[in-house]
Amino acid sequence: MFNNQRKTMLLLGGLSALLVLIGALVSPGALYIFVALAVLMNLGSYFFSDKIVLAVNHAHPISEQQDPQLFRMVRELSDREGISWFSTHPPIAERVKRLREMRATQAPPSRARLFVA
């Protein structure tokens, strides 16, 4: 996992450096514009990369009725590996229930915040 993060950092850092270098060569007086573009590019790729990839590939949610075989395959794989395939967070109703149970048992407030976030 860290190897992929390192590659991503190198790629974005290299593209940013290239953009700033081109800006320095083209217009040294307007270098701040190219630095700002590099910062915006990095922020955009950090916060919106998942949405960009899904949009480029025309991805959209489907229901189990539309492709039951795909859902069955994902369910079998997730059961075999022991992972949840919906969300890493429990549903809100379950979190509220846990929070109420913790308050009833006088759990420390710092621990209670873990289930609400």
Protein Blocks (a to p, Z undefined) as FASTA:
>chain_A
ZZmmmmmmmmmmmmmmmmmmmmmmmmmmlmmmmmmmmmmmmmmmmmmmmmmmmmmnopac
ddfklmmmlmmmmmmmmmmnopafkbmcdcfklmmmmmmmmmmnopafklmmmmmZZ
